[in-house]
Amino acid sequence: MRRRLLGRADYAATVAAMRSFTDARGADTEDELWLCEHPPVFTQGVAGRPEHLHDAGGIPVVQTNRGGQVTYHGPGQVVAYPLVDLRRLGIFVKEYVFRLEQAVIKALEGYGVTGHRVAGAPGIYVNLDDPGGHAALPSPRDPRDPWKGIGKIAALGIKVTRHCSYHGVALNVAMDLSPYARIDPCGYAGLASIDLSTIGVTTTWDDAAGALGDQLGSYLGP
């Protein structure tokens, strides 16, 4: 898998480039992994409901063709876009999503952070009371406050066409998290969005991008 570090990249232009790459690729095209960060932008998935975006506050809103609801991208976040031929890899979408999430979990493990899955809510979450502990998240969750004590540290949204993937996963490293207060992150009211710095981890964007890239390469590359 070829890795490309794009640095700071416009969101819409990057999506257009991914789509062009995917449309043009053939059976022998090498898979690629693009790593970047975006200027502030809210993005709406194909099922995005407008009521989950409360107030853009001057931040651009881009409608896109990935799955999922509204999310935020901004400086201090590692965005990873695997451009993968799933048929050649021999997996289906469910397994692909599992591997994306597992790559994030393993990358977080390197920082002493335990990542968790939440059934029916793609992405990776952290127990705010014990970010490095190995106890399961509270289950069943309190119906009055289902996200109590849980923070989302990585969001996931993909598009698969002709068995080839694009879009991907975003890991929050050291961000201005205030724009998340303007949305229901990924459609979940009351869900706290966190980053590594929130839970006491100090690292650089380059280091986090390298860690996540290594894990994605391990789980998705031949």
N, C-alpha and C positions, 0 to 999 in steps of 0.2 A: 504494500500500500504506500503510495507516494504521499508524503506530508508536505503541505504548503502553509507557511506562516504569512497571513495576509496583513497582520497588524490592524490598525484602525481602518475599518471598511464600511462604506455606506450600505445600509441594510438592503434597500431595494435593488441596488446594483449587484450586490452579492447574490441575492436570490435569482436575478435574471441570469447571472453567469452560471449558477448551479443548474438552472433549468436548461440553458443552452448546452452545457456539458453533457447532461443526462440525455437530452434529445439526440445529440450527435454521436453518443458512444456506441460502440459495436461490441460484439461478443468477446473481443480480445483487448478492449480498452482497460488499462490498468485502473484499479480503484484508487481513489484519492481521499485524503482527509484534509479539510481546510480548517485552520484555526485562526480566529480573529476576535476583535471586539468591535462593537458598533457605537456610534454616537447615540445619544438618547432617542429612543423610539418605542412606541407601543405597537404591537403587532396583533392582529386579529386572525384566528384560524378560520377554517371554512365553516365551522359550526358556531363561530363567535356571536354572542348575544350582546347587543349594544348596552344593555343595562349593567353589564359588568365593567364598563368603562365609565367612571363617574365624572371625571373632569380631566381632560388631557393637559390642561394648564400650559398650553403652548408647545407641548411635545408632539411631534408628528405621529399620526396614526396611520399605519399601513395595513391594508387588507392583503392577506397572503393565502397561499393554497396548502399550508400545512394543516394537520389535524389540531384539534384543541381549541381553547378559548383564548382570551386576551392574556398577553404577558408583556414584560418590559425588558428591553435590552439597553445597556449603557456601559460607559467606561468602568473598568474594574471587574468585568465579567468575561470569562473565557467561553466563547461560543465555538462549538465543534460541529462541523458539517461533514459527516462521512458520506461519500459518494460511492455506494457499494452495489455491486451486482449480487443480489440475494440468491438468485438461482445458481450462479456459479459457486457461491459460498455454501450452497446446499441447505439454506434455512428459509423459514417463512417469517412473516412480519412479527408474530408473537415472540418468536425466539430472538429476532433482531432487537426488539424493544428490551427484552430481558438482558441481552448482552450490552446494550447501551447503558442501562441502569447499573449493571454489574461493573462496568468499567468505571463509572462514577464512584460507586461504593469502594472499589479498590484504590482509586486515586485518593479519596478521603481518608482511607485507612492509613495511608502514608503520612498523613498529618495528625494521626491520633484521633480521628473523628469517625464515629460509627454512623453510616448512612442506612436509612431504612426505606423500604417500600411501603406504600399504603394501597390496599386493594382498591381497584377502580379509579385510582388517581395517579396517572403516570408521573414520573419524576422521583426525586430522592429527598428524603426528609430527615430531620435531626430531632432528637429528644432535647429540648432546650434546658431541661433540668440536669442533664448528664450527657453532654455531647459525645464523650468518649466511652460511655458505658455500653454494655452489651445487652442490657435488658430490652425486651421488646417494647414497642410503643404501647401506650395504654389501649386495651381492647377488651370489650367493645368501647368505642369512644362515647363520651357524654353527648347525648342528642341535643342538649341545650347549648353546648359549646364544643363541637366535635374536633376543633383544632387546638384546644387548650393544651399548652405545653409542647406543641409541635411547630417546627419552622421548616419551610421549604428552602432548600439550598441549591437545587438543580431542577430546571424545567426541561421538558422533552416534548417535541412535536416533529412529526416526520411526514414526508410525502413519498409514496412509492408508485412508480409508473413503469410499466413493462419490466417488472421485477427489480427495478433499480431505485435506490433510495436517494433522497436529498433532504434538506433541512437537517435537524439533529437535536443537540442537547446543549444547554447553557449552564455553566457552573459559576455561581456567585463567589467572587474572591474578596474584593475590597471595593465596595460600591457606595455611591449615594443611594440609599434605599428609599428615600422619601417618595419617589414616583410610584412605588408600589401601593402607597396609601390612596392613590387615585383610581385604583382598580380593585376588582376581586381577582386576585392572582389565579390564573387558569380556571376562573369561574367559581372560585370558592370564597365566599364572604367569610371574613374573620381569620383567614389563613395568613400567618406572619411569613414574610419573605426575609431570609437572613443571608449572610455571607460568612466566609471564613473568619473575617475580622470580628464579626459580632460575637463569635464564640471563642475568641482569644487566640486565633491562629494568625500569625504574621508571616506572609510570604509575598512573593512578587507574582505579577501576571505571567511573566515568562516561565517561572518555575511551575506554576499551576498548569499552564498550557502544556508544558513538557510532560508533567505527570499524567494529565488526562490523555494527551496524545499517545503516550506509551501504552496506557491501558487499552485505549480504543484499538490501537494497532495490534495488541495481543489478542483481543477478543474478536476482531473482525478481519485481521490479515491472515494470509496463508502462512 
